[in-house]
Amino acid sequence: MLQSQYPGITAAGVRAEFQQKFEETETYYQDLSTLTRSNSESESYRWLGSTPTMREWIGGRQLKGLRSERYDLTNKLYEATMSVSIDDLRRDKVGGLRMRIAELADRAATHPDTVLEGLINNGGSAGFLAYDGQYFFDTDHASGDSGSQSNDITYDAVTPSAPTVAEFKSSLQAAISKLMSFVDDRGVSLRTTPTGLVCVVHPNLIFTAAEALSATIINSTSNVLQTNPLTGAIRVIALPGLSDATKWTLFKTNVPVRPFIFQEEQAATLDWVAEGSEYEFDNLQHKYGVSRIYALGYGMWQYAIRTTLV
């Protein structure tokens, strides 16, 4: 039996290193999304909207069906493939391959975050619709007896792309108040509480947002220092792919149906064409590729408030 030219490379070892790095990579889409499994090309979500509220039992049960809104998500196949020269493998004693495999795992793990950034960036644009047929971020959402409701608000700032801590804190207060005001399609309060909140900002705003959420409050009437009730209550995430520094978004995540839905049909899978293959013989290279089948789309707009500083 011929001995491998690359004794540091085994199929099990490469796959284990890929999986370890994939699982260690920090991502954010899970925090903002309801996670579901998919077993078909697309999935239809008919349970978006509201469920009946509790009532006193008088005269038997009163059956109330779910509303007719539906939201369809079609899975997409994503891939990333790289080639590695067998000369590089031989000279580098496979250390370089391990780093490239780690980078491939990182790209596969964080790709849904890139899709998420696009959904946030374009949430007020044509083609980026919530289950009610409106833009995800819109000023006139309406279902049943809810009346018109807005999850797309503005707040005045002297310099919109660089608000002061006080301005950001005030805009946050307005966003929380708006979030707690929403009613369902029967006109009944969703009873949204200011817990499980995540503040997603452009990188330019991360320090302002963090300071706004942790700064000590000075009581203007007594000049006494008070504890900031928001400290530790709201998580701040800065996503590098957000395109507008004048916009930030507040999400509520400790709910059954979150602001986004992530459905996965096939988990990230690493494959390769390597030693002993026809490709190696013809090209003096190996190929390593990862594929993943999933979709990421909008869930409940009632748990997302976009604030534009103007």
C-alpha positions in Angstrom: 0.0 0.0 0.0 1.4 3.4 -1.0 1.9 5.8 2.0 0.3 9.2 1.9 2.5 12.1 0.8 0.7 14.2 3.5 0.7 12.2 6.7 -0.8 15.1 8.6 -4.0 15.1 6.6 -6.8 12.6 7.2 -10.4 12.8 6.2 -11.6 12.5 9.8 -9.1 15.1 11.0 -10.0 17.7 8.4 -13.7 17.2 9.0 -13.2 17.4 12.8 -11.2 20.6 12.5 -13.8 22.2 10.3 -16.7 21.2 12.6 -14.8 22.5 15.7 -14.1 25.9 14.2 -17.7 26.1 12.8 -19.2 25.5 16.2 -16.8 28.0 17.9 -17.4 30.9 15.5 -19.6 33.6 17.1 -22.7 34.4 15.1 -25.8 36.5 15.8 -28.6 35.3 13.6 -29.7 32.6 16.0 -30.3 35.2 18.7 -32.7 37.1 16.5 -34.4 34.2 14.7 -36.8 31.4 15.4 -34.9 28.3 14.3 -36.8 25.6 12.3 -35.9 22.5 10.3 -36.9 22.2 6.7 -37.5 19.1 4.7 -38.7 20.6 1.4 -37.7 23.2 -1.2 -39.8 25.8 0.6 -41.8 26.2 3.8 -45.1 28.0 4.3 -45.7 29.7 7.7 -49.4 30.1 8.2 -49.2 30.6 12.0 -47.8 34.1 11.9 -50.2 36.7 13.2 -52.0 36.2 16.6 -53.6 33.5 18.6 -56.8 33.9 20.6 -56.6 35.7 24.0 -57.9 34.0 27.2 -61.6 34.7 28.2 -63.9 33.6 30.9 -65.6 30.4 29.9 -69.2 31.3 29.4 -71.5 29.3 27.2 -68.9 26.9 26.0 -65.7 27.4 24.0 -65.5 30.0 21.3 -63.5 28.8 18.4 -61.3 31.5 16.7 -59.2 30.5 13.8 -55.9 31.9 12.8 -55.8 34.7 10.3 -55.1 33.9 6.6 -51.7 35.6 6.3 -48.9 33.3 5.2 -45.2 33.7 4.6 -43.3 31.5 2.3 -39.5 30.9 2.6 -37.6 29.1 -0.2 -34.4 27.5 0.6 -31.2 28.4 -1.2 -28.0 26.4 -1.8 -24.9 28.2 -0.8 -21.3 27.1 -1.3 -17.7 28.1 -1.0 -14.8 26.2 -2.6 -11.1 26.6 -2.6 -8.1 25.0 -4.3 -4.9 24.1 -2.6 -1.6 23.4 -4.4 -0.1 20.0 -3.5 3.3 21.7 -3.6 2.1 24.2 -0.9 0.8 21.3 1.1 4.1 19.4 0.9 6.2 22.5 1.7 4.0 23.9 4.5 3.6 20.5 6.3 -0.2 21.0 6.1 -0.4 23.9 8.6 -1.6 26.3 6.0 -4.4 23.9 5.0 -5.6 23.8 8.6 -5.8 27.6 8.6 -7.7 27.7 5.3 -10.1 25.0 6.6 -10.7 27.2 9.7 -11.4 30.2 7.5 -13.8 28.2 5.4 -15.6 27.1 8.5 -15.8 30.7 9.6 -17.3 31.8 6.3 -19.9 29.0 6.4 -20.9 29.8 10.0 -21.2 33.6 9.5 -22.9 33.6 6.1 -26.4 33.8 7.7 -25.3 36.9 9.5 -24.5 38.4 6.1 -28.0 37.5 4.9 -29.4 39.0 8.1 -27.6 42.3 7.5 -29.3 42.4 4.0 -32.7 41.9 5.6 -32.1 44.7 8.1 -30.6 47.1 5.5 -33.5 46.5 3.0 -36.3 46.0 5.5 -38.1 49.2 4.3 -37.6 48.5 0.5 -39.7 47.0 -2.2 -39.5 43.2 -2.2 -38.6 42.9 1.4 -42.0 42.1 2.9 -43.4 40.9 6.2 -46.2 38.3 6.4 -48.8 41.0 6.1 -47.6 42.1 2.7 -46.1 45.3 4.0 -42.4 46.3 4.1 -41.0 44.7 7.2 -40.2 48.1 8.6 -43.2 50.2 7.7 -45.4 53.0 9.1 -48.8 51.4 8.3 -48.9 47.7 9.3 -52.5 46.5 9.8 -54.2 43.2 10.4 -57.8 42.6 11.3 -58.8 45.1 14.0 -55.3 46.3 14.8 -55.6 49.6 13.1 -52.5 51.2 11.5 -49.2 50.5 13.4 -45.7 51.6 12.8 -42.4 49.9 13.5 -40.4 52.5 11.5 -39.9 55.6 13.6 -37.6 58.7 13.5 -35.8 60.6 16.2 -34.2 64.1 16.0 -30.4 64.3 16.5 -28.1 67.2 15.9 -25.7 65.0 14.0 -27.7 61.9 12.9 -24.7 59.7 12.1 -23.0 60.6 15.4 -25.7 61.1 18.1 -24.8 62.0 21.6 -25.3 59.5 24.4 -28.3 61.5 25.7 -29.9 61.5 22.2 -29.4 57.8 21.7 -30.8 57.0 25.2 -33.9 59.1 24.4 -34.4 57.4 21.0 -34.1 54.1 22.8 -36.8 55.1 25.3 -39.1 56.0 22.3 -38.4 52.7 20.6 -39.2 50.7 23.8 -42.4 52.6 24.3 -43.4 52.0 20.7 -42.6 48.3 21.0 -44.8 48.0 24.1 -47.7 49.7 22.3 -48.5 47.1 19.7 -51.8 45.2 19.6 -52.8 42.0 17.8 -55.3 41.6 14.9 -58.1 41.6 17.4 -57.0 45.0 18.8 -55.8 43.4 22.1 -52.4 44.4 23.5 -49.6 42.0 22.8 -48.4 42.7 26.4 -44.8 43.1 25.2 -42.4 43.6 28.1 -39.1 45.4 27.9 -37.1 42.2 28.4 -35.0 40.1 26.0 -34.1 43.2 24.0 -31.2 43.4 21.5 -30.0 46.7 20.1 -28.4 46.2 16.7 -26.3 49.1 15.5 -23.9 50.3 12.8 -20.3 49.9 14.0 -20.0 53.7 14.2 -22.6 53.6 17.0 -21.4 50.8 19.2 -19.6 52.9 21.8 -22.5 55.4 21.9 -25.0 52.7 22.4 -22.9 50.8 25.0 -22.4 54.0 27.0 -26.1 54.9 26.8 -27.0 51.5 28.3 -24.4 51.6 31.0 -23.9 55.2 32.0 -24.8 56.3 35.5 -27.9 58.5 35.6 -27.8 61.9 37.3 -31.1 62.9 38.8 -31.7 66.4 37.5 -33.8 67.5 40.5 -31.6 66.2 43.3 -28.3 65.9 41.5 -28.0 62.4 43.0 -26.4 59.5 41.1 -28.8 56.7 40.2 -28.4 53.3 38.8 -29.3 53.0 35.1 -32.1 50.4 34.9 -31.1 49.5 31.4 -27.6 48.3 32.5 -27.3 44.7 31.6 -30.9 44.5 30.4 -30.3 45.2 26.7 -27.6 43.6 24.6 -25.8 45.6 22.0 -24.6 44.1 18.7 -22.7 45.9 16.0 -23.0 44.2 12.6 -20.2 45.2 10.1 -22.5 44.8 7.1 -25.0 47.5 8.1 -25.0 50.3 5.5 -26.5 53.3 7.3 -25.0 54.8 10.4 -28.2 56.9 11.0 -30.3 53.8 11.6 -30.4 51.3 14.4 -32.9 48.6 15.3 -34.4 47.3 18.6 -35.4 43.6 18.6 -37.2 41.5 21.2 -36.0 37.9 21.3 -37.5 36.1 24.3 -40.7 35.3 22.4 -41.9 32.1 20.6 -41.8 33.8 17.1 -38.8 36.1 16.8 -38.3 39.0 14.3 -36.6 36.5 11.8 -37.1 32.9 10.8 -34.1 30.7 10.0 -34.9 27.3 8.4 -32.2 24.8 7.5 -32.6 22.0 5.1 -28.9 20.9 5.1 -26.3 21.7 7.7 -22.9 23.0 6.5 -21.1 20.0 4.9 -17.5 19.9 4.0 -16.4 17.8 0.9 -13.1 17.5 -0.9 -11.4 16.1 -4.0 -7.9 15.3 -2.7 -5.1 12.8 -2.8 -5.4 10.1 -5.4 -8.1 11.8 -7.4 -8.1 12.5 -11.2 -8.3 16.2 -10.3 -5.0 16.0 -8.4 -3.4 14.2 -11.2 -4.5 16.7 -13.9 -4.0 19.9 -11.8 -1.6 19.2 -9.0 -4.2 20.6 -6.7 -6.8 19.5 -4.1 -10.3 21.0 -3.8 -12.1 21.7 -0.5 -15.7 22.9 -0.6 -18.5 23.6 1.9 -22.2 23.7 1.1 -25.3 24.6 3.1 -29.0 24.8 2.3 -31.1 27.2 4.2 -33.3 30.3 4.2 -33.5 33.3 6.4 -36.5 35.6 6.3 -38.8 37.8 8.3 -40.8 36.7 11.3 -42.8 39.0 13.6 -42.5 42.7 12.7 -44.1 43.5 16.0 -40.9 42.6 17.8 -38.7 44.9 15.7 -38.4 48.7 15.8 -36.2 50.6 13.3 -35.2 54.1 14.4 -33.8 56.6 11.9 -32.0 59.5 13.4 -32.8 62.7 11.5 
